[in-house]
Amino acid sequence: MVGCMAAETQWGTGVNAEAIAAWDGPLFERFVRFKHLLTTGLSSHGDEALRLHPPQPGDRVLDIGCGFGDSTRQIAELVGPQGEAVGIDAAPRFVEASIEDAAGIANVSFAVADVEQGLAFDRPFDRAFSRFGTMFFNNPVVALRNVRGTLVPGAELVMVVWRQRLDNEWLYRAQQIVEQFVTRPEEYDEPTCGPGPFSMAGADTTSSVLLHAGFTGVSFRRCDLPITIGRDVEEAIELVTAIGPAGEILRLAGDRAAHLREDIDAALRAGLADYAGRFGVNAPASTWIVSATAP
Protein backbone atom coordinates (compact mmCIF):
# COMPACT_ATOMS: atom_id res chain seq x y z
CA MET A 1 0.00 0.00 0.00
CA VAL A 2 1.56 3.26 -1.13
CA GLY A 3 0.53 5.19 1.97
CA CYS A 4 2.87 3.11 4.18
CA MET A 5 5.90 2.89 1.89
CA ALA A 6 9.01 5.04 2.03
CA ALA A 7 9.61 6.69 -1.30
CA GLU A 8 12.08 9.15 -2.80
CA THR A 9 10.11 12.13 -4.07
CA GLN A 10 10.56 15.86 -4.51
CA TRP A 11 9.01 16.13 -1.05
CA GLY A 12 11.71 13.97 0.56
CA THR A 13 11.44 10.40 1.81
CA GLY A 14 9.19 8.44 4.10
CA VAL A 15 5.55 8.26 5.05
CA ASN A 16 5.19 12.00 5.45
CA ALA A 17 6.43 12.59 1.92
CA GLU A 18 3.45 10.63 0.64
CA ALA A 19 1.02 12.84 2.54
CA ILE A 20 2.69 16.02 1.31
CA ALA A 21 2.62 14.67 -2.24
CA ALA A 22 -1.14 14.19 -1.92
CA TRP A 23 -1.72 17.69 -0.53
CA ASP A 24 0.59 19.33 -3.06
CA GLY A 25 -0.89 17.40 -5.98
CA PRO A 26 -4.43 16.08 -6.42
CA LEU A 27 -5.80 17.51 -3.17
CA PHE A 28 -4.48 20.99 -3.93
CA GLU A 29 -6.23 20.92 -7.29
CA ARG A 30 -9.49 19.84 -5.66
CA PHE A 31 -9.20 22.47 -2.96
CA VAL A 32 -8.65 25.18 -5.57
CA ARG A 33 -11.85 24.07 -7.26
CA PHE A 34 -13.79 24.64 -4.01
CA LYS A 35 -11.74 27.51 -2.62
CA HIS A 36 -14.82 29.73 -2.38
CA LEU A 37 -16.44 27.23 0.01
CA LEU A 38 -13.36 26.24 1.96
CA THR A 39 -12.37 29.83 2.78
CA THR A 40 -15.89 31.08 3.55
CA GLY A 41 -18.35 28.24 4.12
CA LEU A 42 -16.07 26.44 6.59
CA SER A 43 -14.51 29.52 8.18
CA SER A 44 -17.09 30.15 10.92
CA HIS A 45 -15.41 27.75 13.34
CA GLY A 46 -12.07 29.49 12.90
CA ASP A 47 -13.79 32.85 13.39
CA GLU A 48 -15.23 31.63 16.68
CA ALA A 49 -11.83 30.39 17.86
CA LEU A 50 -10.27 33.78 17.13
CA ARG A 51 -13.17 35.50 18.91
CA LEU A 52 -12.66 33.37 22.02
CA HIS A 53 -8.85 33.54 21.88
CA PRO A 54 -8.05 36.80 20.09
CA PRO A 55 -4.47 37.65 19.21
CA GLN A 56 -3.41 40.92 20.74
CA PRO A 57 -2.12 43.95 18.82
CA GLY A 58 1.60 43.55 18.26
CA ASP A 59 1.60 39.75 18.64
CA ARG A 60 3.70 37.56 16.39
CA VAL A 61 1.50 34.58 15.46
CA LEU A 62 2.28 31.27 13.76
CA ASP A 63 -0.56 29.87 11.61
CA ILE A 64 -0.04 26.11 11.21
CA GLY A 65 -1.33 24.38 8.08
CA CYS A 66 -2.40 27.72 6.64
CA GLY A 67 -3.81 26.36 3.36
CA PHE A 68 -4.82 29.33 1.22
CA GLY A 69 -3.69 31.76 3.91
CA ASP A 70 -7.08 33.36 4.56
CA SER A 71 -6.80 32.71 8.30
CA THR A 72 -3.25 34.12 8.26
CA ARG A 73 -4.47 37.33 6.66
CA GLN A 74 -7.28 37.52 9.21
CA ILE A 75 -4.78 37.18 12.05
CA ALA A 76 -2.56 39.84 10.48
CA GLU A 77 -5.45 42.27 10.59
CA LEU A 78 -6.12 41.46 14.25
CA VAL A 79 -2.51 41.97 15.38
CA GLY A 80 -2.18 45.21 13.44
CA PRO A 81 0.84 46.77 11.73
CA GLN A 82 3.06 46.28 14.78
CA GLY A 83 2.31 42.55 14.80
CA GLU A 84 3.08 39.77 12.34
CA ALA A 85 1.33 36.65 11.04
CA VAL A 86 3.41 33.84 9.60
CA GLY A 87 1.61 31.05 7.77
CA ILE A 88 3.25 27.68 7.21
CA ASP A 89 2.16 24.68 5.18
CA ALA A 90 3.93 21.52 4.06
CA ALA A 91 2.52 21.79 0.52
CA PRO A 92 4.47 24.30 -1.62
CA ARG A 93 1.54 25.01 -3.94
CA PHE A 94 -0.65 26.13 -1.04
CA VAL A 95 2.13 28.47 0.10
CA GLU A 96 2.52 29.87 -3.41
CA ALA A 97 -1.24 30.56 -3.56
CA SER A 98 -1.13 32.18 -0.11
CA ILE A 99 1.72 34.48 -1.10
CA GLU A 100 -0.15 35.55 -4.22
CA ASP A 101 -3.37 36.28 -2.32
CA ALA A 102 -1.52 38.27 0.38
CA ALA A 103 0.37 40.52 -2.02
CA GLY A 104 0.66 44.01 -0.59
CA ILE A 105 0.00 43.06 3.06
CA ALA A 106 3.13 44.11 4.92
CA ASN A 107 2.75 42.07 8.12
CA VAL A 108 2.08 38.68 6.51
CA SER A 109 4.60 36.10 5.36
CA PHE A 110 4.48 32.44 4.40
CA ALA A 111 6.91 29.53 4.39
CA VAL A 112 6.96 25.91 3.30
CA ALA A 113 7.55 23.82 6.42
CA ASP A 114 6.99 20.23 7.45
CA VAL A 115 6.24 20.71 11.14
CA GLU A 116 7.21 17.13 11.96
CA GLN A 117 10.71 17.68 10.56
CA GLY A 118 11.36 20.72 12.75
CA LEU A 119 10.86 24.48 12.62
CA ALA A 120 13.53 27.17 12.47
CA PHE A 121 12.67 30.84 12.86
CA ASP A 122 14.83 33.79 13.81
CA ARG A 123 12.42 34.93 16.51
CA PRO A 124 9.89 33.13 18.72
CA PHE A 125 6.12 33.53 18.45
CA ASP A 126 3.69 34.96 20.98
CA ARG A 127 1.00 32.44 20.04
CA ALA A 128 0.16 29.72 17.52
CA PHE A 129 -3.09 29.02 15.73
CA SER A 130 -4.40 26.28 13.45
CA ARG A 131 -7.74 25.89 11.70
CA PHE A 132 -8.05 22.27 10.59
CA GLY A 133 -4.29 22.07 10.08
CA THR A 134 -3.12 19.60 12.74
CA MET A 135 -5.26 16.50 12.15
CA PHE A 136 -3.05 15.07 9.42
CA PHE A 137 0.24 14.79 11.32
CA ASN A 138 1.62 11.27 11.19
CA ASN A 139 3.29 11.91 14.55
CA PRO A 140 1.33 14.69 16.27
CA VAL A 141 3.40 14.58 19.47
CA VAL A 142 6.59 15.34 17.57
CA ALA A 143 4.89 17.99 15.43
CA LEU A 144 3.34 19.82 18.37
CA ARG A 145 6.54 19.56 20.38
CA ASN A 146 8.24 21.35 17.49
CA VAL A 147 5.52 24.01 17.56
CA ARG A 148 6.04 24.46 21.29
CA GLY A 149 9.72 25.04 20.63
CA THR A 150 8.89 28.13 18.55
CA LEU A 151 6.78 29.78 21.28
CA VAL A 152 7.70 32.15 24.09
CA PRO A 153 6.94 30.91 27.61
CA GLY A 154 3.28 31.42 28.41
CA ALA A 155 2.26 31.50 24.75
CA GLU A 156 -1.09 30.02 23.79
CA LEU A 157 -1.73 27.41 21.13
CA VAL A 158 -5.28 27.36 19.71
CA MET A 159 -6.42 24.59 17.36
CA VAL A 160 -9.72 24.01 15.61
CA VAL A 161 -10.25 20.29 14.94
CA TRP A 162 -13.24 18.22 13.89
CA ARG A 163 -15.18 16.41 16.58
CA GLN A 164 -16.58 12.90 16.10
CA ARG A 165 -18.07 11.72 12.83
CA LEU A 166 -21.62 11.49 14.19
CA ASP A 167 -21.64 15.24 14.86
CA ASN A 168 -20.33 16.11 11.40
CA GLU A 169 -22.96 14.65 9.15
CA TRP A 170 -21.81 16.60 6.09
CA LEU A 171 -18.70 14.41 6.15
CA TYR A 172 -20.01 11.27 7.79
CA ARG A 173 -23.30 10.92 5.92
CA ALA A 174 -21.44 11.27 2.61
CA GLN A 175 -18.89 8.67 3.75
CA GLN A 176 -21.63 6.21 4.73
CA ILE A 177 -23.41 6.65 1.41
CA VAL A 178 -20.25 6.18 -0.64
CA GLU A 179 -19.30 3.10 1.41
CA GLN A 180 -22.58 1.48 0.35
CA PHE A 181 -21.07 1.29 -3.12
CA VAL A 182 -17.28 1.20 -2.67
CA THR A 183 -14.86 0.80 0.24
CA ARG A 184 -11.38 2.20 0.67
CA PRO A 185 -9.17 -0.06 -1.47
CA GLU A 186 -6.41 -2.03 0.23
CA GLU A 187 -4.04 -1.35 -2.66
CA TYR A 188 -3.85 1.84 -4.69
CA ASP A 189 -1.44 3.95 -6.68
CA GLU A 190 -2.32 7.38 -5.30
CA PRO A 191 -0.54 8.95 -2.28
CA THR A 192 -2.67 9.27 0.84
CA CYS A 193 -3.34 12.44 2.83
CA GLY A 194 -2.13 11.00 6.14
CA PRO A 195 -4.36 10.48 9.22
CA GLY A 196 -7.94 11.48 8.57
CA PRO A 197 -9.88 14.58 9.61
CA PHE A 198 -11.19 12.89 12.77
CA SER A 199 -7.78 11.95 14.21
CA MET A 200 -8.16 14.59 16.96
CA ALA A 201 -11.88 14.07 17.59
CA GLY A 202 -11.29 12.39 20.95
CA ALA A 203 -10.66 14.91 23.70
CA ASP A 204 -8.75 12.42 25.86
CA THR A 205 -6.44 11.41 23.02
CA THR A 206 -5.79 14.96 21.88
CA SER A 207 -5.20 16.12 25.46
CA SER A 208 -2.65 13.32 25.89
CA VAL A 209 -0.90 14.35 22.67
CA LEU A 210 -0.60 17.95 23.83
CA LEU A 211 0.62 16.99 27.30
CA HIS A 212 3.25 14.66 25.84
CA ALA A 213 4.29 17.49 23.51
CA GLY A 214 4.99 19.57 26.61
CA PHE A 215 1.95 21.84 26.74
CA THR A 216 -0.01 22.55 29.90
CA GLY A 217 -3.46 23.92 30.71
CA VAL A 218 -5.22 22.00 27.93
CA SER A 219 -8.88 22.90 27.50
CA PHE A 220 -11.65 22.04 25.05
CA ARG A 221 -14.69 24.02 24.00
CA ARG A 222 -17.30 22.45 21.77
CA CYS A 223 -18.38 24.59 18.82
CA ASP A 224 -21.54 23.69 16.86
CA LEU A 225 -22.10 25.90 13.85
CA PRO A 226 -23.57 25.00 10.46
CA ILE A 227 -21.32 25.27 7.44
CA THR A 228 -22.11 25.94 3.80
CA ILE A 229 -21.08 23.01 1.62
CA GLY A 230 -22.60 24.18 -1.64
CA ARG A 231 -24.67 26.84 -3.32
CA ASP A 232 -26.98 23.98 -4.29
CA VAL A 233 -27.15 20.22 -3.84
CA GLU A 234 -25.22 19.52 -7.02
CA GLU A 235 -22.27 21.59 -5.82
CA ALA A 236 -22.48 19.93 -2.39
CA ILE A 237 -22.23 16.53 -4.09
CA GLU A 238 -19.20 17.72 -6.02
CA LEU A 239 -17.57 18.92 -2.78
CA VAL A 240 -18.09 15.78 -0.69
CA THR A 241 -16.97 13.50 -3.52
CA ALA A 242 -13.81 15.55 -3.98
CA ILE A 243 -12.60 16.07 -0.39
CA GLY A 244 -13.17 14.52 3.02
CA PRO A 245 -13.49 10.77 3.74
CA ALA A 246 -15.93 10.11 0.88
CA GLY A 247 -13.75 11.97 -1.56
CA GLU A 248 -10.64 10.15 -0.34
CA ILE A 249 -12.28 6.75 -0.86
CA LEU A 250 -13.27 7.68 -4.41
CA ARG A 251 -9.89 9.25 -5.19
CA LEU A 252 -8.00 6.15 -4.09
CA ALA A 253 -10.42 3.85 -5.91
CA GLY A 254 -9.89 5.81 -9.12
CA ASP A 255 -11.22 4.23 -12.29
CA ARG A 256 -12.39 1.19 -10.35
CA ALA A 257 -15.32 3.24 -9.04
CA ALA A 258 -16.04 5.23 -12.19
CA HIS A 259 -18.94 3.03 -13.28
CA LEU A 260 -20.65 3.58 -9.90
CA ARG A 261 -20.64 7.38 -9.94
CA GLU A 262 -24.14 7.82 -11.32
CA ASP A 263 -25.64 5.66 -8.57
CA ILE A 264 -23.44 7.28 -5.91
CA ASP A 265 -24.46 10.78 -6.99
CA ALA A 266 -28.13 9.81 -6.92
CA ALA A 267 -27.81 8.46 -3.38
CA LEU A 268 -25.92 11.55 -2.25
CA ARG A 269 -28.53 13.78 -3.86
CA ALA A 270 -31.18 12.15 -1.69
CA GLY A 271 -28.97 12.12 1.40
CA LEU A 272 -27.93 15.78 1.23
CA ALA A 273 -31.31 17.19 0.21
CA ASP A 274 -32.25 17.63 3.89
CA TYR A 275 -29.66 20.41 4.19
CA ALA A 276 -30.71 22.42 1.15
CA GLY A 277 -32.45 25.73 1.67
CA ARG A 278 -32.90 29.19 0.27
CA PHE A 279 -29.33 30.19 1.04
CA GLY A 280 -27.55 27.08 -0.15
CA VAL A 281 -26.74 23.73 1.43
CA ASN A 282 -25.98 24.26 5.12
CA ALA A 283 -25.06 21.20 7.13
CA PRO A 284 -24.45 20.62 10.86
CA ALA A 285 -20.80 20.75 11.86
CA SER A 286 -19.07 20.31 15.20
CA THR A 287 -15.51 21.08 16.26
CA TRP A 288 -13.30 21.31 19.29
CA ILE A 289 -11.66 24.65 19.92
CA VAL A 290 -8.61 23.44 21.78
CA SER A 291 -6.29 25.69 23.75
CA ALA A 292 -3.06 24.94 25.56
CA THR A 293 -0.14 26.85 27.03
CA ALA A 294 3.58 26.57 26.36
CA PRO A 295 5.28 26.60 29.79
C-alpha positions, 0 to 999 in steps of 0.5 A: 500500500503506497501510503505506508511505503518510504519513497524518494520524491521531490518532497523527501522520503518516508511516510510524510512525503506521501502525505505532502505529495497528496496535498501538493498534488491532487488535493491541492487541485481539488481544494482550488476548485472549491476555494470559495467554500473552503475559505468562507463556508467552513470559516465560521469555526475558525472565526469563533476560535479567534473571537474566544482567543483573540491575538493581541495587537503587536503579537507575532502569530504562527498559523499552522497548516495555513492552506490558502492563507485566509486565516493568516491574513485575518490574524494579520489584521487582528494583530495590526501593523506592529504585529506579524502573522506567519503562515506555514504549510507543508505543501508548496503550492498552497504556500505559493497561492497564499503568497499571491493572495496576500500581495501588498499586506506588509505584516504577513509572510508564508513559508513551506515547512513540514512541522514534523521535521522541525521548525527554524525561525529567527524569533519566537512567536507569541501564540500559535493558531491552526484551523483544521491544520493539525489532524493530518500529522503522522506523529502529532506529538513530535509535530506539536513539540516542534511548535512548542519550541517556537513559542515564548513561555506562556504562549497560547496554542489554539487549534480548531479540529473536527469532533466525532463523525456522528456530529459532522454529518456533512462528512459522515453521511457522505462517507456512509453513502459512498461506502454502500457502493465502494470501500477504501481499497487495500491497494492503490497507486495514489498517495494518501493524505495521512491520518484522517480529519477525525484523528483529533476528535477524541478529547482524551487522546488529543489532550494526551498528545498535547501533554506529551508534547509539553503543553499545559493547561489544555482545555476544550470548547465544543463549537456547533455551527452550520457550514455551507457546503454548496450553493446547491445540492449539485455543488455539495455533491461535487464537494463531498466526492472531492474532499473529506473521507468520501472523496478520499475513498473515491480518489483512491479507488480511481477508475475502479469506481467510475462506473458507480458514480451515477448511482453514488451521486443519486444516493448523495442527492437524496442524502444531502437534500435535507440540508438544502435551503434558500441560502444554499446547502448548510449542514451541521458541523461540530468542532473542538476549539482546543487551547493549551499553554507553552510553559 
